[in-house]
Amino acid sequence: MSPIGKVCMRSLTRTSVLAMLVVILVPAYGQAQIPRNTQGRPNLSGIWQALGNAHWDIEPHQATAAIDLVPGPLVPVPAPAVVALGALGAVPPSMGIVEGGVIPYLPAALEIRNQNRENAVTRDPAIKCYLPGVPRATYMPFPFQIFQSESAFFITYEFAGADRNVYLQDPGPAQVDSWMGQSVGHWEGDTFVVEVAGFTGQAWLDRAGNHFSYAMTVEERYTMIDRDHILYEATMTDPNTFSRPWTVRLPLYRRIEDNARIGVFKCVEFVEELLYGQYRKGREAN
């Protein structure tokens, strides 16, 4: 083939490739546009879910045999309460979601975290179906749904039937402390910012015993990356527990199935045996 022919062939090949990319990418880009409401705000309405293993431990961690370990002949082994679960009771690894990798605990609070970790099966409030708190509810392995209108913002979670009414006008300090706290939201550009306070301080941040006090405040930031992804950030400030504010960051994924729904997981009845089984008639015969 002549040099001119080779140049023409290269040009034709490039043109063909570019044409193919336009055909492929333009529809995909169009589908990825951020949905907006009549006010021009991103519309976060939908069913969302976090992926990954941060719900076990929000700090980076390696895989371990169980969340609750006891000394073994050579290495720690699963505690009797979880040994029957085998591989399904093991803790999978995670790169973590804490910015910087380490939670800046005060010394006394770090000791409490270590004690929690050693007794997670009996201490974790979520095991007993208490509400998970904020931000833990966001990255538990359960979906949640956002309902957004021009005058209201509401979040309902599958786990334990938890929900949050996010006030769009500040009603003042929370009248009572609660597991999920009081949420007040506002927009900063295309980011929905939620200030959360008024906690009981009893919830955990994950299954690894990471905790906080009633004095904690959380600033959540919901930023749509495209129509099916939200960048979620939560900054914790608690002078009783942490030496400085710190942040978790993770993506949230839209559930795109045609039949996507929030299921019913009101787990109170599932823990009756755990909490009250010792009082069950005939239990002494087991």
KOLVEXLO-955606 format. One record per residue (C-alpha): x, y, z. Coordinates in steps of 0.25 Angstrom, whole numbers, padded with zeros to 4 digits, always signed. Layout:
REM residues N
XYZ ...
//
This chain:
REM residues 286
+0000+0000+0000 +0005+0014-0004 +0009+0024+0008 -0003+0032+0004 -0012+0020+0005 -0007+0017+0019 -0009+0031+0023 -0024+0030+0018 -0026+0016+0025 -0021+0022+0038 -0030+0034+0037 -0042+0025+0033 -0039+0016+0045 -0038+0028+0055 -0051+0033+0049 -0058+0020+0051 -0053+0019+0065 -0058+0033+0069 -0071+0030+0062 -0073+0017+0070 -0069+0025+0083 -0079+0035+0080 -0090+0025+0078 -0086+0017+0091 -0083+0029+0100 -0093+0040+0097 -0106+0031+0101 -0098+0027+0113 -0094+0041+0117 -0109+0045+0115 -0114+0034+0124 -0104+0039+0134 -0109+0053+0136 -0112+0057+0150 -0128+0057+0152 -0133+0071+0157 -0146+0076+0163 -0153+0088+0158 -0144+0097+0167 -0132+0092+0160 -0127+0084+0172 -0122+0070+0170 -0133+0060+0173 -0127+0049+0182 -0140+0042+0183 -0139+0027+0181 -0134+0014+0188 -0119+0014+0192 -0109+0004+0198 -0095+0004+0202 -0086-0007+0197 -0073-0012+0204 -0070-0017+0218 -0069-0004+0225 -0081-0008+0234 -0071-0018+0241 -0061-0008+0244 -0060+0006+0238 -0045+0006+0240 -0036-0002+0230 -0035-0016+0235 -0031-0030+0231 -0040-0042+0231 -0041-0049+0244 -0048-0062+0249 -0059-0055+0256 -0064-0042+0262 -0063-0048+0276 -0050-0056+0278 -0044-0063+0290 -0030-0068+0293 -0027-0081+0286 -0015-0091+0287 -0007-0084+0276 -0016-0072+0271 -0029-0066+0276 -0041-0074+0272 -0056-0071+0270 -0063-0070+0283 -0073-0081+0286 -0085-0071+0283 -0081-0070+0268 -0072-0083+0266 -0084-0090+0259 -0085-0080+0248 -0071-0084+0243 -0067-0076+0231 -0080-0068+0231 -0076-0063+0244 -0063-0058+0240 -0060-0043+0238 -0056-0040+0223 -0045-0029+0220 -0048-0015+0217 -0039-0003+0213 -0048+0005+0222 -0055+0018+0220 -0049+0027+0230 -0041+0039+0224 -0027+0037+0228 -0030+0022+0233 -0030+0024+0248 -0041+0030+0257 -0034+0040+0266 -0039+0035+0280 -0036+0041+0293 -0028+0031+0301 -0039+0028+0311 -0049+0026+0299 -0039+0017+0292 -0039+0008+0304 -0054+0007+0303 -0054+0004+0288 -0044-0007+0291 -0053-0013+0302 -0065-0012+0293 -0057-0019+0282 -0054-0031+0292 -0069-0032+0296 -0076-0028+0283 -0085-0040+0283 -0091-0035+0296 -0089-0020+0295 -0093-0016+0281 -0107-0010+0282 -0110-0014+0267 -0110-0028+0271 -0121-0025+0281 -0129-0018+0269 -0127-0004+0275 -0127+0007+0265 -0113+0008+0258 -0111+0023+0259 -0104+0033+0249 -0096+0031+0241 -0096+0015+0243 -0110+0014+0237 -0104+0018+0224 -0094+0008+0222 -0100-0004+0228 -0103-0016+0218 -0118-0011+0217 -0124-0002+0207 -0130+0011+0210 -0140+0021+0203 -0139+0036+0201 -0152+0043+0199 -0149+0058+0194 -0159+0069+0190 -0158+0084+0190 -0163+0085+0204 -0159+0072+0211 -0147+0062+0212 -0149+0048+0218 -0141+0036+0220 -0146+0022+0223 -0136+0010+0226 -0139-0005+0225 -0132-0008+0237 -0141-0008+0250 -0151+0001+0242 -0142+0013+0246 -0145+0027+0239 -0142+0041+0239 -0149+0054+0237 -0139+0064+0232 -0144+0078+0236 -0142+0088+0225 -0144+0099+0235 -0136+0099+0248 -0146+0096+0260 -0136+0099+0270 -0128+0089+0279 -0134+0075+0280 -0144+0074+0291 -0140+0060+0295 -0128+0052+0291 -0131+0040+0282 -0123+0028+0275 -0124+0035+0262 -0122+0049+0266 -0129+0061+0261 -0126+0065+0246 -0126+0079+0240 -0123+0080+0225 -0119+0091+0215 -0113+0092+0201 -0099+0097+0198 -0099+0098+0183 -0102+0084+0178 -0099+0077+0192 -0109+0074+0202 -0103+0076+0216 -0110+0071+0228 -0106+0075+0243 -0109+0064+0253 -0109+0065+0268 -0117+0061+0280 -0112+0047+0281 -0113+0038+0293 -0098+0033+0291 -0102+0019+0292 -0101+0015+0277 -0088+0009+0271 -0082+0013+0258 -0079-0001+0253 -0078-0015+0259 -0064-0013+0263 -0068-0005+0276 -0065+0009+0270 -0074+0018+0278 -0077+0033+0282 -0084+0041+0293 -0097+0048+0294 -0089+0061+0291 -0085+0057+0277 -0090+0065+0265 -0090+0060+0250 -0089+0068+0238 -0094+0059+0226 -0092+0063+0211 -0099+0056+0200 -0094+0060+0186 -0099+0053+0174 -0088+0048+0165 -0098+0044+0154 -0112+0039+0154 -0108+0026+0161 -0097+0030+0170 -0096+0038+0183 -0083+0042+0189 -0086+0042+0204 -0078+0049+0215 -0080+0050+0229 -0071+0058+0239 -0072+0054+0254 -0069+0064+0265 -0069+0060+0279 -0059+0066+0289 -0063+0055+0299 -0058+0044+0290 -0049+0049+0279 -0037+0059+0279 -0042+0066+0266 -0053+0065+0256 -0051+0053+0246 -0059+0049+0233 -0064+0036+0227 -0066+0036+0212 -0072+0025+0203 -0081+0024+0190 -0095+0020+0191 -0102+0012+0179 -0116+0014+0174 -0124+0001+0174 -0128+0001+0159 -0137-0012+0159 -0151-0010+0153 -0156-0016+0166 -0147-0010+0176 -0154-0008+0189 -0150-0005+0204 -0153-0019+0211 -0159-0020+0225 -0148-0024+0235 -0154-0019+0249 -0145-0028+0256 -0150-0026+0271 -0157-0040+0270 -0145-0047+0265 -0137-0043+0278 -0148-0047+0288 -0141-0060+0291 -0127-0053+0292 -0133-0043+0302 -0144-0051+0309 -0141-0065+0306 -0137-0068+0320 -0151-0065+0325 -0158-0074+0315 -0166-0085+0321 -0159-0099+0319 -0145-0092+0316 -0139-0099+0328 -0142-0113+0322 -0134-0109+0309 
//
